[in-house]
């Protein structure tokens, strides 16, 4: 068998054989010959959930509410009948202050729960291949209560996401003292959190915000369960 590499891409369907490929300089092409999530997106395994600008001025968006009335800023539930796990890739959060007198919601944290079989709410995530709300087995939760949650959430730890006022006490902006401006953050989870069937993951504030709104996005890959 020849060990020569073919210069340029070789496109093929699943299960087809192809030679190793090289760039025009002769160097072997690696997976990052394209964008890092492209292969999984082309296979229709990457989905996202989130919300547009939404007021988060309620304890239900915080770690103070870890039961069935909790409304994640971003999160997912994988039903117990699913044949996949959800592998978290990235999370995005943008937070803006909506009044001069405001209280920040940070730091933000991830919370989790396992063994949930009776959640009756949730939205259909968007396929990053077809740009339609279809194909995912997981359910999205952003500004949607975890109605029917069997086991209360538990705080896993801090998120690197943030934004809005840096103070979790009431702060009133003046001409000489202003809150932190709107910021957007990206947390690269890179598969370090896997949500199994029955599992829930949720991004929450730790202080009840006042005069804050947020937009969020959670990107994940559905991977078949292997023995």
N, C-alpha and C positions, 0 to 999 in steps of 0.2 A: 504494500500500500504506500502511496506517495505521502511524504510528510510535508509537501508544499502547502502553503496557505494561499487562500484565494483573496485577492485584493478587492475590498469593497464588501457591502452587505450581501447576505444570502437569505432571502425571505422564504419561509416555509411554514406549513401548518404543524400543529402538535403531532409528535411522533415521527416526523420526517428526519432523515439523516442529512447532515451538512458538514462540510469541511471547516476547520478553523479558518478564521478570516483575519486579514491584515489591513492596516491603513496604507495609504499611498506611499508611505516611507518604508513599508515592510514590517513595521512593528505590529505584534499581535494585538488584535482588538479585544478589549475586555468588556464586561457588562456596561461600564460607563462610557462606551462608545455612543450611548444615548443617555437621555435623562434617567435619573436613578429609579424612578417609579414607573417608567414607561412600559416595561415588560409586563408587570403585574396589571397595569391599567389596560393594556391591549388584551390581556386574558380575561378582562371584566371581573377582576378580583378586588379592585380598589373602589371604595365608596366614601362618601362624606355626609356629615350632618352638621347642623348649626343653625344659627338664627341671625336675622338682620337686626338693626338697632332696636333694642328692647330695654325698657326700664327694669332695673334689677333691685329696686328699693323695697325689698321684702325679705324677711328671715327665711323664707322657703328657698332662696337662692344661696343659703349659707350652710356651714357645718353645724349651725344650731338646729337645723331641721334635717334629720337623717332617716326619717321614716317615709311612709307612702305619700306624704304631701310635699316631699322635697321636689323642687323643680331645678334640675341641673342647668347650668349655663351652657354646658355641652356635655353630652354623654351618650352611651349606648347600652342596650340590653340585648343579650343573645338568648333567644328562647331555648328552653331545655330540649326541644325536639330538633334543634339545628344540627346539621352535619358538619359545621365549621366552627373554628375559633376566630375571633376578631383580633387581629394584630394591630395595635395602635402605632401609627407612623408619625403624625404631626398634630399639633393643636395650635390654633390661632385665636387671639383675643384682642379686640380693640375696645377701649373704654373711654367714654367722654363724660365730662361734668356738665350738668344741665341747669345749674343755678349757682349763684354766688355763694350761698351757704351750703356746704356739702360735707359729707363724711365718706371717706374711702372704704372700699370693701376688702382691701388686701390685708395680709398676703392671701393669695388664692391657694387652694389645695385640691388634691385628688382624693376621692372617697370611693370605696368599693363594697360590693356585696356579692355573695355566691348563693347558689341554691334557690333561685327565684323562678317560680313556675306559673304565677298567676297575674303577672302585670298585664293590664288590659289596654294600656295607652301606648303612645309612641308613633313616630312618623316613619315613612319609608325613605331610607337614605338615597342619595343621588349616585348613580353609576358614573364614574369618571371616564368611562369609555363612550357611553351612549348619551350622556347628559340627560338622562331620564330618571325619574324616581322609580326604579325597578331593579330587580335582580338580587338584592341583598337579603340575607336571612336575618341579620340583626335589625333592631329597631332603634331609631334615633330619638334622643331626648335633649331638647334645648327649649327652655321655657314650656316644658310639658311635664306635668307631675307624674311621679312613678307610682301611679295608682295600682294597688294590688301587690306592692312590694312585700315579699314574704319575710325577708330578714333585713333589719336596719343596716344602713350603710355604716362603714367604719372609715375613719380618716386614714389614708395611706401615707400621706406626707405632702410636703410643699410642692407647688407647681412653680415653674419659672415665669409663668404668665402674670401679667399685671396691667396697670394703667389707671388713669383717673387720679384722684387725690392721693397723695402719699400718706395722709393722716387718717387714722381710723377714729379720730375724734372730730367733732364738729369744727369746721374751719370756714370762716367767711372771708372771701376775697375782697381786697380793696385796691385802690390805684397803686399802692406800694407793696402789697403782699398778695400774690396770686397763687392759686393751686397749680400743681403740675399740669401741663397741657395734655391733650389727648395723645395716647401712645398706642401703638400696635405691637404685639409680641408674638413670636413663634417659639414653640417648644418642640424640639426634635426628640420624639420618644423612641423612634427607631426600633420598634419591636420589643422594647424592654417591659411593656405591659401587654399581656395577652388575656383576653376576656373569653372564658370557656362558656359552653352552653349553661344557661342559668345565671351567668354572671352579669353584673352591672358595674359600670365605671362612670363617675360623674365629676365634673369640674365645678367647684363651689367657692364662693367668697367665705371668709372667716369672720367678717364683721358685717352687720346689716348696712348696706350702703344707703346714703341719702343723696338725692340729686345726681344719680349716676345711671347711665345707659351703656349697654354693651352689645357688640356683635361678636359672634364666635363661629368657629369651624373645627371639626374633628375629622381627621383623615385616617382611614383604617383599611386593612386588607383582610379579606375573608380567606382562610386557609383550611383545606380539608383536615379533619381529625384523622391522625395516623396512629396506629397501634404502637 
